[in-house]
């Protein structure tokens, strides 16, 4: 049997019709299949490859760390330089209240850890999440996913979880002194890249403060420059109690994190001891890769990281200007009567069509034409545009032109 047949036979599938490309090489914004066809990765491996595939600095960091050591002992017991230095660097780029990093193996595991931490800190059990939100597929993360279609087959899930509508006054009113945490995306990615309203997010922060509720921001998709600033919450001036990271955090290797204050994190060390543990979390090779990728991203972005007393996100130039410029170019060049709207921020864009059926046809045709894209879980009528942030303006023009040709081909 060939690799495709072996893939379908022996690798557990997640859908009846996977994309099924057999990729043998990836570099920059491109991937090549076994037949030599080149594809533009227009979704960055789902917002993972923010600085592109095969970056030399990341590969060098991986190779160096492999030579030094790989796994040593269960997470948290041995001082491992890649973990320490990456945690320190992340903390330097965040508000002072987010100074302690717990590395995990994935974004979903970061969600799990944050929910446990919120219950531990507050002594409460209620969790509020939002309809049309995606936070992962593990049992706890699935419990707060914002769609019954995805949850129903796996019940019973976590009790005392409440789902409310994003950007609504009713959501604010649902938060009480019984609420342990509110888990929210600053930009609801799988809803079709829908940003929070400024006034609402500010009010959400205030309501959580007033009720003693921890505010958790899921920036697993939006972090690391995806929306035009290093963290999406910078654009709102609203700081969470817990920050969730993943995807681009590992520079292409599996890595997640939940970040909170040192005082909050200490509560996972007693009653019970080992309140949250994991064997491979914060793997030194993954941390080395992620740290190298972050430094390259900052270099690309030309960020001035001078925080005011390291207590706020007041920077001289915190917006990643190249990302916003590329967003505007996509918006100006993706024009067609079939496009109803373009949602999103930065290089997390959702191109809306009349129906999910049309969007699916366009996605499949785009892959055949050499552009790998996809749809959104809660917005299947929207096509995802989320290429590596290193994409050039010339490449944006090429991708836009090709996509418009594909759209027209599905209407002829």
DABEL-V665984 format. One record per pair of residues at least 12 apart in sequence whose ideal C-beta (glycine too) atoms are under 8 Angstrom apart, sorted by the first residue. I is the first residue (numbers start at 1). GAP is how many residues later the second one is. Records with the same first field share a line. If there is no record, write none. Layout:
I = GAP / GAP
//
This chain:
3 = 19 / 31
4 = 16 / 18
7 = 13 / 15
19 = 348 / 353
21 = 12 / 18 / 346 / 351
22 = 12
23 = 16
26 = 15 / 23 / 27 / 28
27 = 25 / 26 / 27
28 = 24 / 25 / 26 / 360 / 362
29 = 12 / 23 / 24 / 358 / 359 / 361 / 362 / 366
30 = 23
31 = 22 / 341
37 = 333
38 = 332
39 = 328 / 331 / 332 / 333
40 = 330 / 331 / 332 / 347 / 355 / 358 / 359 / 362
41 = 12 / 331 / 346 / 347
42 = 324 / 329 / 330 / 331 / 342 / 343 / 344 / 345 / 357
43 = 329 / 330 / 331 / 341 / 342 / 343 / 344
44 = 204 / 342 / 343 / 344 / 345
45 = 207
46 = 175 / 201 / 328 / 340
47 = 142 / 174 / 175 / 179 / 200 / 201 / 301 / 339
48 = 199 / 200 / 202 / 204
49 = 199 / 203 / 339
50 = 174 / 175 / 176 / 198 / 243 / 247 / 338 / 339
51 = 200 / 242 / 245 / 246 / 249 / 337 / 338 / 339
52 = 336 / 338
53 = 199 / 335
55 = 196 / 237 / 238 / 241
57 = 235 / 236 / 238 / 239
58 = 193 / 194 / 231 / 234 / 235 / 238
60 = 232
61 = 190 / 227 / 228 / 230 / 231
62 = 191 / 223 / 226 / 227
64 = 224
65 = 17 / 219 / 220 / 223 / 224
66 = 219
68 = 216
69 = 215
70 = 213 / 214 / 215
71 = 208 / 209 / 212 / 213
72 = 212
74 = 203 / 204 / 205
75 = 28 / 202 / 203 / 204 / 205 / 206 / 207
76 = 201
80 = 202 / 204 / 207
81 = 203
82 = 202 / 203 / 205 / 206 / 209
83 = 20 / 199 / 201 / 204
85 = 202 / 206
86 = 15 / 17 / 201 / 202 / 204 / 205 / 208
87 = 13 / 14 / 16
89 = 202 / 205 / 206
90 = 155 / 167 / 169 / 204
91 = 168
92 = 213 / 218
93 = 137 / 138 / 212
94 = 137 / 149 / 165
95 = 144 / 215 / 216 / 217 / 218
96 = 213 / 214 / 215
97 = 142 / 144 / 164
98 = 141 / 142 / 145 / 161 / 162 / 163
99 = 162 / 163
100 = 159 / 160 / 161 / 162 / 164 / 165
101 = 156 / 157 / 158
102 = 155 / 156 / 157 / 158 / 163 / 166 / 174 / 179
103 = 152 / 153 / 154 / 178 / 179 / 184
104 = 142 / 151 / 152 / 153 / 154 / 174 / 177 / 178
105 = 149 / 150 / 151 / 173 / 175 / 176 / 178
106 = 30 / 140 / 148 / 149 / 150
107 = 28 / 29 / 111 / 113 / 137 / 138 / 139 / 140 / 149
108 = 27 / 28 / 29 / 30 / 33 / 138 / 148
109 = 27 / 29 / 147 / 169 / 172
110 = 110 / 134 / 135 / 136 / 146 / 147 / 148
111 = 24 / 25 / 27 / 29 / 30 / 33 / 72 / 107 / 133 / 147
112 = 24 / 26 / 28 / 29
113 = 145 / 163
114 = 67 / 69 / 102 / 128 / 130 / 144 / 146
115 = 12 / 25 / 29 / 43 / 65 / 66 / 68
116 = 152 / 159 / 160
117 = 97 / 125 / 141 / 143 / 147 / 148 / 150 / 151 / 159
118 = 62 / 63 / 96 / 98 / 124
119 = 61 / 62
120 = 147 / 148 / 155
121 = 59 / 93 / 143 / 146
122 = 58 / 59 / 90 / 91 / 92
124 = 54 / 55 / 56 / 89
125 = 34 / 35 / 53 / 55
126 = 34 / 35 / 36 / 50 / 52 / 53 / 54
127 = 16 / 17 / 31 / 33 / 34 / 35 / 52 / 53 / 54 / 55 / 56
128 = 33 / 34 / 35 / 36 / 43 / 46 / 47 / 51 / 53 / 54 / 55
129 = 15 / 16 / 17 / 32 / 33 / 34 / 35 / 53 / 54 / 55
130 = 16 / 33 / 34 / 35 / 36 / 41 / 53 / 54 / 55 / 58
131 = 15 / 16 / 32 / 33 / 34 / 35
132 = 14 / 15 / 34 / 56 / 58 / 59 / 62 / 246 / 247
133 = 12 / 13 / 33 / 50 / 51 / 52 / 55 / 57 / 58 / 85
134 = 12 / 55 / 56 / 243 / 244
135 = 48 / 83 / 85 / 109
139 = 15 / 18 / 19
140 = 18
142 = 12 / 15
143 = 14 / 15 / 18
144 = 14 / 17 / 19 / 39
146 = 17 / 45 / 232
147 = 230 / 231
150 = 227
162 = 12
166 = 18 / 22 / 25 / 28 / 30
167 = 27 / 29 / 30 / 33
168 = 32
171 = 33
172 = 28 / 31 / 32 / 35
175 = 29 / 32 / 33 / 36 / 38
176 = 35
177 = 34 / 35
179 = 29 / 32 / 34
180 = 33 / 34
181 = 32 / 33 / 34 / 35 / 60 / 61
182 = 22 / 26 / 31 / 32 / 33 / 34
183 = 33 / 35
184 = 12 / 20 / 31 / 32 / 33 / 34
185 = 32 / 33 / 34 / 36 / 37
186 = 15 / 31 / 33 / 36 / 41 / 46 / 47 / 49 / 50
187 = 34 / 35 / 40 / 45 / 157 / 158 / 161
188 = 190
189 = 32 / 33 / 159 / 187
190 = 186 / 187 / 188 / 189
191 = 185 / 187 / 188
192 = 151 / 152 / 158 / 160 / 184 / 186 / 187 / 190
193 = 150 / 151 / 152 / 155 / 156 / 157 / 183 / 189
194 = 149 / 150
195 = 149 / 150
196 = 40
198 = 38
201 = 35 / 37
202 = 34 / 35 / 36
204 = 34
205 = 33 / 34 / 35
208 = 33
214 = 27 / 28
215 = 25 / 26 / 27
216 = 24 / 25 / 26 / 27 / 28
217 = 15 / 16 / 23 / 25 / 26 / 27
218 = 26
219 = 12 / 13 / 14 / 24 / 25 / 26
220 = 24 / 25 / 26 / 27 / 36
221 = 26 / 127
222 = 126
223 = 22 / 23 / 24 / 25 / 26
224 = 21 / 23 / 24 / 25 / 69 / 70 / 73
225 = 23 / 72 / 76 / 95 / 98 / 121 / 164
226 = 22 / 97 / 120 / 121 / 122 / 160 / 163
227 = 96 / 118 / 119 / 120 / 121
228 = 91 / 92 / 95 / 96 / 99 / 117 / 118 / 119
229 = 89 / 90 / 91 / 117
230 = 67 / 68 / 71 / 73 / 88 / 90
231 = 12 / 82
232 = 113
233 = 80
234 = 79 / 81 / 84
235 = 84 / 110
237 = 76
239 = 73 / 74
241 = 19 / 20 / 23
242 = 16 / 17 / 18 / 22
243 = 15 / 16 / 17
244 = 12 / 13 / 14 / 15
245 = 12 / 13 / 14
248 = 45 / 49
249 = 41
250 = 36 / 37 / 39 / 40 / 43
251 = 35 / 38 / 39 / 40 / 41 / 42 / 43
252 = 37 / 41
253 = 30 / 32 / 33 / 36 / 37
254 = 29 / 32
255 = 27 / 28 / 31 / 32 / 34 / 35
297 = 92
300 = 20 / 22 / 89 / 90
301 = 19 / 20 / 21 / 22
302 = 15 / 19
303 = 12 / 14 / 15 / 17
304 = 12 / 13 / 14
320 = 26 / 69
322 = 67
323 = 23 / 24 / 66
324 = 22
325 = 68
326 = 21 / 63 / 65 / 67 / 70
327 = 17 / 18 / 19 / 20 / 22
329 = 64 / 67 / 68 / 71
330 = 12 / 17 / 19 / 55 / 66 / 70
331 = 18
333 = 63 / 64 / 67 / 68 / 71
334 = 17 / 51 / 66 / 69 / 70
335 = 69
336 = 68 / 71 / 72
338 = 15 / 16 / 20 / 69 / 73
339 = 12 / 13 / 14 / 68
340 = 12 / 13 / 14
343 = 39
344 = 41
347 = 38 / 39 / 40 / 42 / 44
348 = 37 / 38
349 = 35 / 36 / 37
350 = 26 / 29 / 32 / 33 / 34 / 35
351 = 31 / 32 / 34 / 52
352 = 27 / 29 / 30
353 = 28 / 29 / 30
354 = 27
355 = 26
356 = 19 / 24 / 25
358 = 23 / 52
359 = 16 / 21 / 22 / 23 / 24
360 = 15 / 20
361 = 49
362 = 21 / 41 / 44 / 45 / 48
363 = 12 / 20
365 = 41 / 44 / 45
366 = 17 / 36 / 37 / 40
369 = 33 / 36 / 37
370 = 32
371 = 28 / 31 / 32 / 35
373 = 12 / 30
383 = 20
387 = 12
//
